[in-house]
Amino acid sequence: MTEANKVTACLIIIGNEILSGRTQDANLAYLAKWLNDQVGIQLTEVRVIPDIEETIVDTVNECRARFDYVFTTGGIGPTHDDITSPSIAKAFGVPWELHPEAHEILKEYYGPEGLTSARARMACGPRGARLIENPISKAPGFQMENVFVLAGIPVIMQAMLESLKHRLTGGLPVRSRAVLLHLPESLVASGLRDLQERHPQADIGSYPFYRQGRGGTSIVIRSTDEELNATLAEEVFRMAFELGGDPQFEESA
């Protein structure tokens, strides 16, 4: 799609446990859908990186210059390998220090005796950081310019998103229409290419499937214009029908 007012985001998933396969990421799909549906921001790139300071610094600096918004998940807990927060401070060239407001939040939550040195570490952040509320476990995330640093635990990440929604400015959400046809991709490739060339403002994707012993192709049309999506879906339906593809409209995504 080529919308001039497209607002983009990148997700940086941080964690050796994700790369090792020990933990499966559950945040990507939720964040992509939430950003589009709730704010009109399109997640256009995702990176999965290890808990290495230099990698975090370089990736964050590259992405914050390229995208309207950058979200990170993981690495803001109380243990030695939670290095996202000090790495973000280094990326912005500012000290990593105790955040008074975050410290008060954790002190109230844990009590003076319960606020161990490990827990107090979660009250540190880059100088100038704006906190992101964590209504579940209280340890806040934070924002530095267009970078939003979130927890890796899905339920906490989702709660943090809701608390920062008012800080995000997006465009029109992307909508989609899909047509399922029982034809191989090769038979519709030429027609789809022509359709895409005539309508560059839409994204027309072709996805083969095999269900219940029968193969076929799902054609998904995505754009911010629902009327255009419907028109293109009708064209795909007619093309598939003429080719004997037994087309069916699928639910809009």
C-alpha positions in Angstrom: 0.0 0.0 0.0 1.2 3.5 -0.7 -1.0 5.7 1.5 0.7 9.1 2.1 -0.7 9.3 5.6 0.4 5.8 6.7 1.7 5.7 10.3 4.3 3.0 10.9 5.6 1.1 13.8 8.3 -1.4 14.5 8.3 -4.0 17.3 11.6 -5.1 18.8 11.3 -8.4 20.8 14.2 -8.6 23.2 15.2 -11.9 24.8 17.5 -14.9 24.6 14.6 -17.1 25.7 12.7 -16.2 22.5 15.6 -16.9 20.2 16.3 -20.2 22.0 12.7 -21.4 21.4 12.2 -21.9 25.1 9.6 -19.1 25.2 7.1 -18.5 22.4 6.3 -14.9 21.8 2.6 -14.0 22.3 2.8 -10.3 21.9 3.4 -9.8 18.1 -0.1 -10.7 16.9 -1.8 -8.8 19.7 0.2 -5.7 19.2 -0.2 -5.6 15.4 -4.0 -6.0 15.6 -4.3 -3.6 18.5 -2.3 -0.8 16.8 -4.3 -1.1 13.6 -7.7 -1.5 15.1 -7.4 0.9 18.0 -5.1 3.6 16.7 -4.6 3.2 13.0 -0.9 2.5 13.2 0.5 -0.2 10.9 3.1 -2.6 12.3 5.5 -2.8 9.3 8.5 -4.6 10.8 9.4 -6.9 13.6 12.9 -7.8 14.9 13.9 -10.4 17.5 17.2 -9.7 19.2 19.2 -11.1 22.0 20.0 -9.6 25.4 23.2 -8.0 24.2 23.6 -4.3 25.0 25.3 -3.3 21.7 22.6 -5.1 19.7 19.8 -3.4 21.6 21.4 0.0 21.3 22.1 -0.3 17.6 18.7 -1.7 16.8 16.7 0.9 18.8 18.7 3.7 17.2 18.2 2.4 13.7 14.5 1.8 14.2 13.6 5.0 16.0 15.0 6.9 13.0 13.0 4.9 10.5 9.6 4.4 12.0 7.0 6.7 13.5 6.8 4.5 16.6 9.0 1.8 18.1 7.8 -0.7 20.7 10.1 -3.1 22.7 9.0 -6.0 24.8 11.0 -7.9 27.3 14.0 -7.4 29.5 12.7 -4.9 32.1 12.5 -7.2 35.1 14.6 -7.3 38.3 17.3 -9.8 37.3 20.9 -9.4 36.0 19.9 -10.3 32.4 17.2 -7.7 32.2 19.3 -5.1 30.4 16.7 -3.4 28.1 16.3 -0.3 30.3 20.0 0.6 30.7 20.5 -0.2 27.1 17.8 2.2 26.1 19.5 4.9 28.2 22.7 4.3 26.3 20.9 4.5 23.0 19.7 7.9 23.9 23.0 9.0 25.4 21.5 9.7 28.9 22.3 8.4 32.4 20.4 5.4 33.7 19.3 6.3 37.2 16.6 5.9 39.8 13.3 7.4 38.6 11.7 9.0 41.7 8.1 8.5 40.6 8.7 4.8 39.7 10.4 4.3 43.1 7.4 5.7 44.9 5.1 3.4 43.0 7.1 0.3 43.9 7.6 1.4 47.5 3.9 1.8 47.9 3.2 -1.5 46.2 5.8 -3.7 48.0 6.1 -1.7 51.3 9.5 -0.5 52.6 10.6 -3.9 53.7 9.4 -5.7 50.5 11.2 -3.3 48.2 14.4 -5.4 47.8 17.4 -4.1 45.8 16.3 -6.4 42.9 12.8 -4.9 42.9 14.2 -1.4 43.2 16.2 -2.0 40.0 12.8 -1.8 38.2 12.5 1.8 39.4 15.5 2.8 37.4 15.4 4.2 33.8 16.8 6.6 31.4 16.9 10.2 32.6 13.9 12.0 31.2 11.8 8.9 30.7 8.0 9.2 30.9 6.5 6.3 32.7 3.9 3.9 31.3 1.5 2.7 33.9 1.4 -1.0 34.8 -1.9 -1.6 36.6 -1.1 -5.3 37.2 2.3 -5.7 38.8 3.0 -1.9 39.1 6.6 -2.0 37.8 6.2 0.6 35.0 7.3 0.7 31.5 8.6 3.9 30.0 8.7 6.1 26.9 11.7 7.9 25.4 10.5 10.1 22.5 9.0 7.7 20.0 10.2 4.5 21.8 7.9 2.7 24.1 9.4 0.1 26.4 7.0 -2.6 27.5 7.0 -5.8 29.6 7.4 -9.1 27.9 4.6 -10.8 29.9 1.6 -10.7 27.6 -1.1 -9.7 30.1 1.1 -6.9 31.5 2.1 -5.7 28.0 -1.5 -5.5 27.0 -2.4 -3.5 30.1 0.4 -1.1 29.4 -0.8 -0.6 25.9 -4.2 0.6 27.1 -2.6 3.0 29.5 -0.6 4.7 26.7 -3.2 4.7 24.0 -3.9 8.4 24.4 -0.2 9.2 23.5 -0.4 7.6 20.1 -1.6 9.3 16.9 -2.4 7.2 13.9 -4.2 7.3 10.6 -7.0 5.2 9.1 -7.0 1.5 10.2 -6.3 -1.1 7.5 -9.3 -3.3 6.7 -9.4 -6.5 4.6 -11.6 -8.7 2.5 -10.8 -12.3 1.6 -11.9 -14.7 -1.2 -11.3 -18.4 -0.9 -11.0 -20.3 -4.1 -10.1 -23.9 -4.9 -7.5 -23.2 -7.5 -3.7 -23.3 -7.4 -1.9 -19.9 -7.2 -0.4 -20.4 -10.6 -3.8 -20.1 -12.3 -4.6 -16.8 -10.8 -1.1 -15.2 -10.7 -1.5 -13.3 -13.9 -4.9 -11.9 -13.0 -3.8 -10.9 -9.6 -0.7 -9.2 -10.9 -2.9 -7.1 -13.3 -5.3 -6.2 -10.4 -2.4 -5.1 -8.2 -0.9 -3.0 -10.9 -4.2 -1.2 -11.4 -4.8 -0.6 -7.7 -1.4 0.1 -6.0 -3.2 1.6 -3.1 -4.3 -1.9 -2.0 -2.2 -4.8 -0.9 -3.4 -8.0 -2.6 -1.9 -11.2 -1.0 -2.2 -14.8 -2.2 -1.9 -17.6 0.4 -2.2 -21.3 -0.6 -3.9 -23.7 1.8 -4.8 -27.3 2.2 -7.9 -28.0 4.2 -9.9 -31.2 4.7 -8.1 -32.9 1.8 -8.6 -30.1 -0.6 -6.1 -27.4 -1.7 -6.7 -23.9 -2.9 -5.8 -20.3 -2.4 -7.0 -17.5 -0.2 -6.8 -14.0 -1.7 -6.7 -11.2 0.8 -7.2 -7.6 -0.1 -6.1 -5.0 2.4 -6.4 -1.2 2.4 -7.9 1.6 4.4 -10.8 1.9 1.9 -13.4 -0.7 2.7 -15.4 0.1 -0.5 -12.3 -0.5 -2.6 -11.7 -3.8 -0.8 -15.2 -4.9 -1.6 -14.9 -4.0 -5.2 -11.6 -5.8 -5.6 -13.0 -8.9 -3.8 -15.8 -9.0 -6.3 -13.3 -8.9 -9.2 -11.3 -11.8 -7.7 -14.6 -13.7 -7.2 -15.6 -13.3 -10.8 -12.1 -14.2 -12.1 -12.1 -17.4 -9.9 -15.6 -18.3 -11.0 -14.7 -18.1 -14.7 -11.7 -20.3 -14.0 -13.9 -22.9 -12.2 -12.5 -22.1 -8.8 -15.7 -22.4 -6.7 -15.0 -19.1 -4.9 -16.4 -18.1 -1.6 -16.2 -14.8 0.3 -14.5 -15.2 3.7 -15.1 -13.1 6.8 -13.5 -9.7 6.8 -10.4 -9.5 8.9 
